[in-house]
Amino acid sequence: MREYETAELPDRSQDRPKLRVRELLATYERQRDLILLGAYRAGSDRRVDEAIARIDAVEAFLKQGTGDAVGFADTLARLGEL
């Protein structure tokens, strides 16, 4: 059996921000029609309210240009801010 060095093991501290962004996107997408039609009432679901408040920042993060050079550490930091 091969022994793994610490550097080869996945860093689980990265999971939380990734899961958070996925949750925000999923929450927004579930209510997208109501939001776009103006039928969603603010305050009726705090998770939807948060997703609405953060969706522009999430989409901007995901639309990073291919020519934009951003290091892995900076990317993780930005992801954590979302």
Secondary structure as the mmCIF struct_conf table of DSSP 4:
data_model
#
loop_
_struct_conf.conf_type_id
_struct_conf.id
_struct_conf.beg_label_comp_id
_struct_conf.beg_label_asym_id
_struct_conf.beg_label_seq_id
_struct_conf.end_label_comp_id
_struct_conf.end_label_asym_id
_struct_conf.end_label_seq_id
HELX_LH_PP_P HELX_LH_PP_P1 ARG A 2 GLU A 5
HELX_RH_3T_P HELX_RH_3T_P1 THR A 6 GLU A 8
BEND BEND1 LEU A 9 LEU A 9
HELX_RH_3T_P HELX_RH_3T_P2 ARG A 12 GLN A 14
HELX_RH_AL_P HELX_RH_AL_P1 ASP A 15 LEU A 37
TURN_TY1_P TURN_TY1_P1 GLY A 38 GLY A 38
HELX_LH_PP_P HELX_LH_PP_P2 TYR A 40 ARG A 41
TURN_TY1_P TURN_TY1_P2 ALA A 42 GLY A 43
BEND BEND2 SER A 44 SER A 44
HELX_RH_AL_P HELX_RH_AL_P2 ARG A 46 LEU A 62
TURN_TY1_P TURN_TY1_P3 LYS A 63 LYS A 63
TURN_TY1_P TURN_TY1_P4 THR A 66 GLY A 67
HELX_RH_AL_P HELX_RH_AL_P3 PHE A 72 GLU A 81
#
